[in-house]
Amino acid sequence: MNNIRTMLDGTRRDDGKQKRAKSNNEKDYEEDLINQLPEGISIAILSKLPINEAARTSILSKKWKNLWTYFSGTLEFEGSPIMKDMKKDMKKITGRHLQMAMEIMYDAERQTYTRWINELLASLKCSSLQGLKFWFPMKSVSDIDKWIHFAVQKKVQKLELYFGHSIDYVIPLDLFKVERFNSLRILRMKSITVTEEMLEYLLCNCQLLETLNLVDSEVPKTMKVSGSSLKLKCLELVRCWELTKVEIFAEKLVSFKYYGSHLETEFKTVPSLVEASFGGSFVEFVRQSFMLQIKVLKLDITQNSPDVIYWLSQLPKLKNLKHLELVACVDDGITLGACVMLLRASPSLWRFTIKMVNTNPTFRTLRKVTMECQYSLKELELVGFCGAACEVELVMHILENAVELQKITIDTRLPTKPKLRPLVEEHFKTWNHEENRKHALRLKDKIPPRIEFVCL
């Protein structure tokens, strides 16, 4: 019996050794597979990961120890998690001394985060980067200059810059005179000062530039967008209050966005322009000749006074318009009229999206819209629906006049806030998603069964 037990114990030990040996062999085999990957493929894999995850691959093997330093993907620096948490806490603090203490702690964490960024950038050995994003408050201009110079050296294709409102940062032109920024395709900047010379350089020398986005930025009073080699496809100007005039000669421009005050415009050569977006108090867009070629139009009329109805009545027939998106207020008394004017001017419209800002919705007795007109509309989408009278009136008006309507989507979730008029805090507190869904489902009973109804 003892001999049998001894044999069994020996067999178990052997089995355990074999399993461990097999496990080690499998591990070695997996490591061999990883090490056998061509270096180019390994770097391509790393470049698809966030930089912190790419750096962790250094523990895989000796070959991978420093491979992450050749990372060529997109680096995004948006503040450390601690900075973000402290920012939230600072908004809740009311005491002056406590506020000052939190600001000192925040500055210390920002300096630590900035040093980490500089060390990381110094470690990278790649010749180029797909993207580089700095999107957090800063105080030191010298660090920012280094980062932009780094972007030029690393031939970045997409550059995004925002350093907060407390610093007046002007992009220095001399940073670009040492090396040309030929790689830049997308430039997005917020709260950055762009001089006339800098703008001219970007448009004339960054020959691959396709997207230029300026938000809350100081720009020249007159902006000229032109150039014989200009490849610009998308131009976005949002809340650039110093801007008074725009001149555009851009044959490849596909999309234009402007949110702001009244603006003098000259669109002299824009044959490819098919998408436009307007907001703020600017309504003169209705006079632009390019409106006749627009296929996608987005309007935010939350800032407009009742005279917007007059301006919309001056719209020519937008025969090419296929998708219309409107951001409007339920309670301002002009939304319903604006919708009717826009629908009348869009004989080929396929899809109509309305985002409602319900600051103080009214649930009065329904009135019928007397204006009749045949619409070619196929899809209707209402975002931010709460069952207010004007919303129901609009749906009923479209049902009566859009005989080809195929689908209605009612989204009862809280809409994203408009660009120029933020939703007040009370609006978030009073938003009742379930109650709004009940209003939407009651509306469903009035919709013919041939029309697809979706409630979100």
C-alpha positions in Angstrom: 0.0 0.0 0.0 2.8 2.4 0.9 4.5 1.6 -2.4 1.3 2.5 -4.3 0.9 5.8 -2.4 4.6 6.6 -3.2 4.0 5.8 -6.9 0.8 8.0 -6.9 2.6 10.9 -5.2 5.4 10.6 -7.7 3.0 10.6 -10.6 1.3 13.7 -9.2 4.6 15.5 -8.8 5.5 14.6 -12.3 2.2 15.8 -13.6 2.7 19.1 -11.8 6.1 19.5 -13.2 4.8 18.8 -16.7 2.0 21.3 -16.3 4.4 23.9 -15.1 6.8 23.1 -17.9 3.9 23.3 -20.4 2.8 26.6 -19.0 6.4 28.0 -19.2 6.7 26.7 -22.7 3.4 28.4 -23.7 4.6 31.6 -22.1 7.9 31.4 -24.0 6.1 30.6 -27.2 3.9 33.7 -26.8 6.9 35.9 -26.0 8.6 34.5 -29.2 5.6 35.4 -31.2 5.6 38.9 -29.9 9.3 39.3 -30.5 9.0 37.9 -34.0 6.7 40.7 -35.0 8.4 43.1 -37.5 9.4 46.4 -35.7 7.2 48.4 -38.1 4.1 46.4 -37.2 4.9 46.6 -33.4 5.2 50.4 -33.6 2.0 50.6 -35.6 0.2 48.6 -32.9 1.6 50.8 -30.2 0.6 54.0 -32.0 -3.1 52.9 -31.9 -3.0 52.9 -28.1 -3.1 55.8 -25.6 0.5 56.7 -24.7 0.2 55.5 -21.1 -0.9 52.0 -22.3 1.8 52.0 -25.0 4.5 52.7 -22.3 3.3 49.7 -20.3 4.3 47.3 -23.1 7.9 47.9 -22.1 7.6 44.9 -19.6 6.7 42.4 -22.4 10.3 41.7 -23.4 13.7 43.2 -23.8 12.9 44.1 -27.4 9.8 46.0 -26.4 11.5 47.8 -23.5 12.1 51.1 -25.4 9.8 50.4 -28.4 7.1 52.7 -27.0 9.5 55.7 -27.5 8.8 55.4 -31.2 5.1 56.0 -30.7 3.7 57.9 -33.7 0.0 58.2 -32.9 -2.0 61.0 -31.2 -0.9 62.5 -27.8 -3.7 64.2 -25.8 -2.9 66.2 -22.7 -6.1 67.5 -21.1 -5.0 67.9 -17.5 -4.3 65.2 -14.9 -7.2 63.4 -13.1 -6.2 65.3 -10.0 -6.4 68.6 -11.8 -9.9 67.8 -13.1 -11.1 66.8 -9.7 -9.7 69.9 -8.1 -11.3 72.1 -10.7 -14.7 70.6 -9.8 -14.1 71.2 -6.1 -13.0 74.8 -6.6 -16.4 75.6 -8.2 -18.2 74.4 -5.0 -16.0 76.4 -2.5 -17.3 79.7 -1.3 -14.7 80.8 1.3 -12.0 83.2 0.0 -9.1 81.7 2.0 -10.1 78.1 1.1 -10.4 79.2 -2.5 -6.9 80.6 -2.4 -5.5 77.5 -0.8 -7.1 75.3 -3.5 -5.7 77.5 -6.3 -2.1 77.1 -4.8 -2.6 73.3 -4.7 -3.9 73.4 -8.3 -0.9 75.3 -9.5 1.4 72.8 -7.8 -0.3 69.9 -9.5 -0.3 71.7 -12.9 3.5 72.2 -12.5 3.9 68.5 -11.8 1.8 67.6 -14.8 3.7 70.0 -17.0 7.1 68.5 -16.0 5.7 65.0 -16.8 4.7 66.2 -20.3 8.1 67.7 -20.9 9.9 64.5 -19.8 7.5 62.4 -22.0 8.1 64.5 -25.1 11.9 64.4 -24.5 11.7 60.6 -24.5 10.0 60.2 -27.9 12.3 59.2 -30.8 9.6 59.1 -33.5 10.1 61.2 -36.6 6.4 62.2 -36.9 3.1 62.2 -34.9 -0.4 61.9 -36.1 -1.9 64.3 -33.5 -1.0 66.5 -30.6 -3.6 68.1 -28.2 -2.9 70.5 -25.3 -6.3 71.3 -23.8 -5.9 72.6 -20.2 -5.2 75.9 -18.4 -1.6 77.1 -18.4 0.4 80.0 -17.0 3.8 79.6 -18.5 4.2 80.8 -22.1 7.7 79.3 -22.3 6.4 75.7 -22.0 3.7 76.4 -24.6 6.3 77.7 -27.1 8.4 74.5 -26.6 5.3 72.4 -27.3 4.4 74.2 -30.5 8.1 73.9 -31.6 7.9 70.2 -30.8 4.8 69.9 -33.0 6.6 71.5 -35.9 9.7 69.2 -35.5 7.6 66.1 -35.2 5.6 66.9 -38.3 2.2 66.8 -36.5 -0.8 66.4 -38.8 -3.5 67.5 -36.2 -2.8 70.2 -33.7 -5.3 71.3 -31.0 -4.5 74.2 -28.6 -6.4 75.6 -25.6 -4.6 77.0 -22.5 -7.5 78.7 -20.6 -8.8 82.2 -20.5 -6.3 83.5 -17.9 -3.4 83.6 -20.4 -3.3 85.8 -23.5 -1.3 83.5 -25.8 -0.1 84.8 -29.1 1.3 82.2 -31.5 4.9 83.4 -32.3 5.5 83.4 -36.0 9.3 82.9 -35.6 8.6 79.3 -34.3 7.5 78.5 -37.9 10.3 80.3 -39.7 13.0 77.8 -38.6 11.2 74.8 -40.0 8.2 74.7 -42.3 5.0 73.2 -41.0 4.2 71.2 -44.2 2.5 68.3 -42.4 -0.4 70.2 -40.7 -3.8 69.1 -41.9 -6.1 70.1 -39.0 -5.7 73.1 -36.7 -8.1 73.7 -33.8 -7.6 76.6 -31.4 -9.6 78.1 -28.6 -8.8 81.4 -26.8 -5.6 81.9 -28.9 -4.6 85.2 -30.5 -3.9 84.8 -34.2 -2.2 87.8 -35.9 -2.7 88.8 -39.5 0.8 87.6 -40.3 0.3 84.3 -38.6 -3.0 83.7 -40.4 -1.3 84.5 -43.7 1.5 82.1 -42.9 -0.9 79.2 -42.1 -3.0 79.7 -45.3 0.0 80.1 -47.6 2.7 77.8 -46.2 0.7 75.0 -44.5 -0.2 73.6 -47.9 -1.9 70.5 -46.6 -4.2 72.4 -44.2 -7.8 71.2 -44.6 -9.5 72.2 -41.4 -9.1 75.5 -39.5 -11.2 75.9 -36.3 -11.0 79.1 -34.2 -13.2 79.5 -31.1 -13.2 82.4 -28.6 -10.0 83.6 -30.4 -8.7 87.1 -31.2 -8.3 87.4 -34.9 -7.8 90.3 -37.4 -10.8 92.5 -38.0 -10.7 91.5 -41.7 -9.9 87.9 -42.4 -8.9 87.0 -46.0 -9.0 83.3 -46.8 -7.3 82.8 -50.1 -4.2 81.3 -51.8 -3.3 79.7 -55.1 -2.4 76.4 -53.4 -5.1 76.6 -50.7 -6.5 73.1 -49.9 -8.8 74.3 -47.1 -12.0 72.2 -46.9 -13.5 73.3 -43.5 -13.5 76.7 -41.9 -15.1 77.3 -38.5 -15.2 80.7 -36.7 -17.0 80.7 -33.4 -17.3 83.7 -31.0 -14.4 85.6 -32.6 -15.9 88.9 -31.6 -13.2 91.2 -33.2 -14.0 89.8 -36.6 -16.1 92.2 -38.8 -15.4 91.0 -42.4 -14.5 87.8 -44.1 -13.3 87.4 -47.7 -13.2 83.9 -49.0 -11.6 82.6 -52.2 -11.4 78.9 -51.6 -12.3 76.5 -54.4 -12.0 73.4 -52.3 -14.0 74.7 -49.3 -16.7 72.2 -48.4 -18.0 73.4 -45.0 -18.3 76.8 -43.4 -19.4 77.6 -39.8 -19.9 81.0 -38.2 -21.3 81.7 -34.8 -21.2 85.4 -33.8 -22.5 88.9 -34.4 -23.2 90.7 -37.6 -20.6 90.1 -40.2 -19.7 91.5 -43.6 -19.0 88.6 -46.0 -17.6 88.1 -49.5 -17.8 84.5 -50.8 -16.3 85.1 -54.2 -15.1 81.6 -55.2 -16.6 78.7 -53.2 -17.9 76.2 -55.9 -17.5 73.2 -53.6 -19.3 74.6 -50.5 -22.2 72.3 -49.6 -22.5 72.5 -45.8 -23.1 75.7 -43.8 -23.7 76.4 -40.1 -24.8 79.7 -38.6 -25.6 81.0 -35.1 -25.6 84.1 -32.9 -27.2 87.3 -34.2 -25.9 86.8 -37.7 -28.8 86.5 -40.1 -27.5 88.1 -43.3 -26.5 84.6 -44.5 -29.8 84.5 -46.3 -28.4 86.9 -48.9 -25.4 84.8 -49.8 -25.5 83.4 -53.3 -23.8 80.1 -52.2 -27.0 79.2 -50.3 -28.4 77.9 -53.5 -25.8 75.1 -53.6 -26.0 74.1 -49.9 -27.0 70.5 -49.1 -26.7 70.5 -45.3 -27.7 73.6 -43.3 -27.5 74.0 -39.5 -29.0 77.1 -37.8 -29.0 78.2 -34.1 -31.7 80.9 -33.7 -31.6 80.9 -29.9 -30.0 84.3 -29.9 -32.2 85.9 -32.6 -35.0 88.4 -32.0 -38.4 88.1 -33.7 -37.0 89.8 -36.8 -35.4 86.4 -37.7 -38.8 85.5 -39.2 -38.5 88.4 -41.7 -35.0 87.3 -42.6 -36.0 83.7 -43.1 -38.9 84.9 -45.3 -36.2 86.3 -47.6 -34.6 83.0 -48.3 -34.5 81.9 -51.9 -35.6 78.4 -52.8 -32.9 76.1 -51.5 -33.4 73.4 -54.1 -30.3 71.4 -53.2 -30.9 71.3 -49.4 -31.3 67.8 -48.1 -30.7 68.0 -44.4 -31.8 70.9 -42.1 -30.9 71.1 -38.4 -32.4 73.9 -36.3 -31.6 74.8 -32.6 -34.4 76.9 -31.2 -36.2 77.9 -28.1 -39.7 76.4 -27.4 -40.9 79.4 -25.5 -39.8 82.4 -27.6 -42.9 82.5 -29.9 -40.9 82.5 -33.2 -39.8 78.8 -33.4 -43.0 77.5 -35.1 -42.9 80.4 -37.7 -39.2 79.8 -38.3 -39.8 76.1 -39.0 -42.6 76.9 -41.5 -40.5 79.5 -43.3 -37.5 77.1 -43.6 -39.7 74.2 -44.8 -41.3 76.4 -47.5 -37.9 77.4 -48.7 -36.6 73.8 -49.0 -38.6 71.9 -51.7 -36.1 69.0 -51.8 -35.6 68.6 -48.0 -35.2 64.9 -47.0 -34.4 65.2 -43.2 -35.4 67.9 -40.7 -33.8 67.9 -37.2 -35.0 70.3 -34.5 -33.1 70.6 -31.2 -35.4 72.4 -28.6 -34.1 74.4 -25.7 -37.1 74.3 -23.3 -36.3 77.1 -20.9 -39.9 77.6 -20.0 -42.2 75.4 -22.1 -45.9 76.2 -22.3 -48.7 73.6 -22.4 -51.5 75.9 -23.7 -54.4 74.8 -25.9 -53.2 73.6 -29.3 -53.6 75.9 -32.3 -53.6 74.8 -35.9 -51.0 76.3 -38.3 -53.1 77.7 -41.2 -50.3 78.0 -43.7 -50.5 75.1 -46.1 -47.6 73.9 -48.3 -46.6 70.5 -49.7 -43.2 69.3 -48.2 -41.1 66.5 -49.7 -39.8 65.7 -46.2 -39.0 62.0 -45.4 -37.7 62.1 -41.8 -38.5 64.3 -38.9 -36.4 64.3 -35.6 -37.2 66.3 -32.5 -34.5 66.4 -29.9 -35.3 67.7 -26.4 -39.0 67.0 -26.7 -41.1 67.8 -23.6 -44.6 67.9 -25.1 -44.9 71.7 -25.2 -47.8 73.1 -27.4 -45.6 74.4 -30.2 -43.8 71.1 -30.5 -47.1 69.2 -31.0 -48.4 71.9 -33.3 -45.3 71.5 -35.5 -45.6 67.7 -35.7 -49.3 68.0 -36.7 -48.5 70.7 -39.3 -45.8 68.5 -40.9 -48.1 65.4 -40.8 -50.7 67.4 -42.8 -48.3 68.7 -45.4 -45.5 66.1 -45.7 -47.4 63.3 -47.6 -44.1 61.4 -48.2 -43.1 61.4 -44.5 -41.7 58.0 -43.5 -40.2 58.3 -40.0 -40.6 60.5 -36.9 -38.0 60.3 -34.1 -38.9 61.9 -30.8 -35.8 62.2 -28.5 -37.0 63.1 -24.9 -33.5 63.2 -23.5 -31.9 66.5 -22.4 -30.4 68.2 -25.5 -26.9 69.4 -25.7 -26.6 73.1 -24.9 -26.4 75.7 -27.7 -23.1 77.3 -28.6 -23.9 80.8 -27.4 -26.7 80.4 -24.8 -26.0 77.8 -22.1 -28.8 76.1 -20.4 -29.6 77.4 -16.9 -29.1 75.1 -13.9 -32.8 75.1 -13.2 -33.4 73.6 -16.6 -31.3 70.5 -15.7 -33.1 70.1 -12.4 -36.6 70.3 -13.8 -36.0 68.0 -16.8 -38.2 65.0 -16.4 -37.3 62.3 -18.9 -40.0 59.9 -18.0 -42.8 62.5 -18.1 -41.5 63.7 -21.4 -41.7 60.1 -22.7 -45.3 60.0 -21.7 -46.0 63.1 -23.7 -44.2 61.6 -26.7 -46.2 58.3 -26.5 -49.5 60.2 -26.3 -48.4 61.9 -29.5 -47.9 58.5 -31.1 -51.6 57.9 -31.2 -52.0 60.8 -33.6 -49.5 59.5 -36.1 -50.6 57.2 -39.0 -49.4 53.6 -38.8 -47.6 53.9 -42.2 -45.1 56.2 -40.5 -42.3 54.7 -38.4 -42.3 56.2 -34.9 -39.2 56.0 -32.6 -39.2 57.3 -29.1 -35.9 57.8 -27.2 
